[in-house]
């Protein structure tokens, strides 16, 4: 399947959200976001009050793209994990399944080591959910291709 799109159904969304909630709890994170590489926020959980989640999603995707350019300059495919340390909050950004970006914002209640450990586990589950979503999309495309012009006309009568 091409990596241009996949359909995120309620079942996969629920599974993503469940995995994000578990990660947030297990990593003692403030907020967790799941973003696609185009910068679209797919799901989030946690203390996002006061955060511009749309801008955050877009900038996280831009950050991955920019560091991908740096990686290419030194002969790497991409840097799959990024870490930003602030005075109050820290941000761990990682690539999941070559299509998604997992953003974890945490403070002193947690540590980089704990977040990395929990992200590694959560990424495996998120990758499985992504594969299921991609497979469902492929199956649906086959169904759509089987529709005839007559079928489509009958839908609009």
N, C-alpha and C positions, 0 to 999 in steps of 0.2 A: 504494500500500500504506500502511496505517496505520503510525505509528511506534511502536506498542505493543510489537512483538516481532519478532524474527527468529531463525531457527534457526542456531546456530553449529555447523557440521559440522567434522569432522576436517580436511578439505581447507582450509576457510577459516581454521580455527584455526592450522594449519601455516603458511599464508600470512601471517597476522597475526604469528605468532611469528618467522618469517623476516625480515619487515620490521622488527620491533622489535630483533632481534639486529643487523641491519645498522645501524640508527640508533644503537644503543648503541656499536658499534665506531666508526662514522664521527664521532660527536659526542664521543667519549671520556667517555661518561656512566658513572656507577656502576650505575644501574638505570633501567629503562624499564617503564612500566606502561600497559596499555590497559584502560580502564574504560568501562562504558556510563553513560549519564546517570542511571540509577537507582542507581548506586554499586556495581555488580557488577564485580568484577575479571574480565576476560576472558582476559588473557595478561600475562606479565611475563618479563623476562630481566635478569640481572645480580645484583649483590651485595645481595640482599634479606634476608640473615641479620640477625636482630634487629629487623626491621621488622614491624609488624603490618599486613600487606598488606590485610586486610579493612577495618580502620579507615582506612588510607590511601585506599583506593578510595572508601569512603563519604564521607570528608571532602573529597576532591577533587571529587566530584559536588556536595556541599553548597557548596563554594567557588564552583563554576561557577554554581550556582543563586543563591547570595547576590549574586554580582557581576552576575548577570543582572537582579536587582532594582534594583541601583544603575544599571545601564545604562538600564533602562526609565525611571528618574527623570530622566535627562538626554536622553531621546528616542532612545536606541540600542536595537537589538534585543538584543545581548549583547556582552560583551567576550570575544572568541574566544581571546585569549592573556593569560595571567597569569604573573607572574614573582615569585618570593619569594627574597630573598637572605638567607642565614644566615652565621654566622661560619665554619663549615666547608663546608657544603653549600648548594647552590642548587636551586630547583625551578622548572621551566618547565612550565606546564600549558596545553594548547591543545585546542580543540574540533575534532573531525574529523567531517566529514559531518553536522553537526547532531545526531549521536546518540552519538558516542564522545568520550572524553576521553583525551588522550595526556599522560602524566606522565613527565617526564625529570628525574632527580636527578643532579646533577653537582657536581664540586668544582673545585679550582684547576687540574686537568689540562686543563680545557676553558674555554670562554668563552661568554658569553651570545650573542654574534654567531654563533659556530660552531654552537651548539645551535639557534638560530633558523633558520639556513640549512638544517641537516640535518633539522630538524622539518618545515620547509616541504616538502622533497622526500619525506620519509617519509609525510606526511599525504596527499599525492596518491595514493600507492600504497595506503595504508590505506583511503582513500575508495573506490578501485576494488574492493578486496576486500569492503568493506561492501556495495556495490551488488550484487556477485555473490551475497553471502549473502542479501540481501533478495530478489533475483530467484528464487533457489532456494526460498526460503520461500514465495513467491507460487505458484510452480509446484507445490510440494508441497501447498499448500492446495487447489489445483484438483483434485489427485488424491484428496485426502481427501474433498472434496465429492462426488466421483463414487462413493464407496463407498455401497453400499446397506445397509439394515438387515440383510439376509440375509448380505452379505459380513462384516459385523461379527460376527454370530452364529456364522458358520463359524470365525472366528478363535478363539472361546472354547470350542469343542467339544472 
